[in-house]
Amino acid sequence: MAYERFSYVYDRLMEDMPYEEWLQFARQCWDKYGTPRTVVDLGCGTGSLAIPLAKLGHEVIGIDLSGDMLTIAQQKADTAQREAPFAKGGKLTLLQQDIREWTIGKPADAVVSFCDCLNYLLEPDDLADAFRQTYAGLAPGGIFAFDMHTPYQLQSYWESQPFMLNEDDVAYIWTCDFDSERCEIEHELTVFVKEDEGAKRESAGERFIRVDETHRQRAYPLDQVTLLLKAAGFHDISVYADFLWKKPTEDTQRAFFVAVKK
């Protein structure tokens, strides 16, 4: 499938995600630790957080493994700039890199990774590599803020499946298979998205395009994540629950970590 259709499906299905809350959490974090000039967004996808950060005047480097996602992110950023120029100092650079090996050639003041991006690292060694590389890429005193789905949340997905959506322009069937021993989930998503108007004019009638997606995530005990951060060199490590500046509980769905480089 061409990246335009994939990104449309992605952004359409993700439009109700709490991007404003992620943005607010980052800003509250920086109010506490200091406002960064340079921000790296690991797993930036189509730029739904990187672009608003650039609009606020940060120099943002968005990093993602998918070149197609980055192409769409650039298109969205260009459109946003035409509609309303970024605040003074605002800039967005997009790089296709593995988050376990990322580098931008200069120290960053802050690194963020939201929308459970780090759950896609399926082995502890992969997570450790991402943490070590992030530590290396930060300036002294730099802040690393990220979120991860908890084991409770992945178990809840499995127990609540299947999920279905049926709207005029898009529909999906979403099922899950859960490996409780590894606390790893496999999401199977079949999406039907309405063909765009230009394509419709060339066809005999209304058509939907089918997209099949498989996503795997693994959740880790929060204390294991903390230990891996410490092993990478971070200190002043705090863990919060579900966008709130409160300690996690047994039913926390999304854990937020904030760690500082010495």
N, C-alpha and C positions, 0 to 999 in steps of 0.2 A: 504494500500500500504506500502511496506517495506520502511524504512527510506532512503535506498540507492537510490531508484527511486525518492522519493520525493525530496531529496537533489539535485539529478541530475536536476530535473525539476527546482527547485528553483535557483540553480547556473546558469543553462543554460539561464533562463529567465532574470536573474539579471546581466548577464555578461557585459551589456552595461551601467550599473549604474555608476555614477561618483565617484567611490571609491577613485580615486586619488585626486579628488577635496575635498572630505571629509577629507582625510588625510592631505592635504595641509592646509585646514582651521584650523584643530586642531594644526598643527605645527606653523602656524602663530599666533594663539591664545596664544600658550605657549611661543612664542618669545616675546610676549607683557607682559605676566603675570608671566613667569617663567617656566622652563622645569620641568615636573613632573618625579618622579621616579616610583611611583605606579599609574597605570591608570585603572579605572573600565570602561568596555564597557557594557552598559546596552542594552539588546536586541541584543546580538552579533550574533545571527543566526549561520551561518556556518563559522564564523570567518574571513570574508573577510576584515574586518578592524582590528580586534584584532590581527591577525597574522602579518600583516605588522607593526603594532605598536611594537609587541614583537621583530620583526626583527631589529627595530631601537634601541633596547636596553632598552625598558621600561619593567617593571614588570607589565604584563597585567592580569587582572581578567575579564574574559568574563562571563556574566550572561545572561541566557535565560531560558524561561519557558519550552521550548521544549527539552526533552532529546534526541530525534532523531537528531535535529539540532546540539546539542553539540557533539554527537557521530561523526558526519561528520566533525565538526570543529576540533576535536582531530585528526582524520585521516589526514585532510589537514595540520594541524600543524606538525604532525610527518613526513609527506612527505617533507614539507618545510625545516624542520631541517636536514633531510638527504641530501637534495639538496644543502643547504647553511646554516650552523649553524647561529643562531641568534647572533646579536652583543653582546658584553660583557654586562652582566646584563639583557639581554633579557630573558623573561620567560613568559609562558602562562599557566594560571590556569582557568579551566572552571567549573562553578557552575550552577546547575539547581535551579533557584530561581525566585520568582515573583518580578518584579522590584519595586513593591510598598512596599516590605518588605525585600529588599536585605540587606545582611551584609557580610563582609569579615573578621571580627575579628580584624581589625586594621584600622586606618585612611588612606584614599586614598588621594593622592596629586591632582588628577584630575578625573573627571567622564565625559564620553562622551556618547551620545545616538543619533546616526545619522540614516539616512534612514527612517525618519518619524515614528520611533518606538513608540513615545509617543502619536501619533494620535490614536493608538489602545486602549488607555484608554478612555472609552466612557462616563465617568461622571466626572464632575469637582472634586468631592471628591477623585476619583482615582488618578487624576493628582496631587492633593494636597498631597496625601499620598506619591506618588513617589518623589515629591519635598522635603517633610519633611525627608524622609528616606535618600535621597541623601545628604541633608544638614548634617544630623547626621553622615553619613559615610565619610564625608570629613574632612581633617585636617584643622585647621585654615589657612585662606589664600588660600584654595583649590579652584579649578576652575571647574565649571560645564558648559559644552558646549553641545548644542543639537540643532536639527532642527525639525521643524514641518511643515506639509502642511498647507497652509492658507485656509480660507473660499473661496477665489477666486479660488484656485487650485481645490478644490473638486467640486465646481460649474462647472469649466471648464471640468473636467473629465466627468461629467454627460452630458454636452452639446455636447461633442465631441464623445461620444460613438455611436456605438460599436467599439471596437478595434479588429483587426484580425492580425494573423501572420501565414504564411504558408511557412515553410522551409523544407529542406530534412529530418531533424531529429526531428523536433518539429513543432507543429501548435497549435494555440489557438483561442478561441472566448471569448471575455471579454466584459461583459455588466455591467451596473451600475444602481442602484436605489438610488435616492437622497432624503433625508428628509430635506427640506430647513429650517424648523422650528428649528430643532436640529443641522443643518449643519452637518449631518451624512450621510455617503455614504456606500452602500453595494456593493461590487464588487463580481460578479459571474464569475468565470474563469473556462472554460473547456479546458484542455490541452491534446493533443495527442503527446506522446513521443515515438520515435522508440525504440523497445526492443534492449537490448545489444546483441553483437555478440554471446556470449555464449548461451543465451536463444534462439537465432535464429537457432543455429545448432540443437537444440532439437525440433524445430517446423517445420512445413511444408513449411514455407516461411516467408517473411517479415511481421512483425506485429507491431502495435502501441498500447501502453498502454494508457488508458484514465484516467486522473486525474481531479477530480472536487474539486475546492477550493472556499470557501466563506471568504471574508475578510471585516471587518467593521472598518471604521475609522471615527473619529469626529474631526473637526477643530474648534478651539476656537479663539475669537478675541484676537489680540496680547496684548492689554492692560489687558485682563483678565489673560492671562498667566503671565504677568509681576506682577500683583497683587498677584497671587498665589505664585510666587517666593519670593516676599517680605514677605508674610505671613509666609513662611517657614523659614525666617531668612536671606535670601540672600540680598546682597547689590551690588552696582556697577554693575547694570544690564544693558546690552546693547542688542539691537536687530538689526540684519542686514538682508540683502535681497540677496537670491539666490547666495550664495558663495562669495558675494562681501561685502567689508567693507563699505557698504552704507546703508542709512536708507531705510526701506521698503516703498513701494508705494502701490497704490490700486491694481496693477496687479502683485504684488510679489507672486510667486508660493510657495517658500520654505523660511520660516523665520528661522533665526539662532539666538539663544539666548546664551549669555555668562554671567554667574553670579558668584559672588565671595562669599565665606563664610567668615564672620567676624573673 
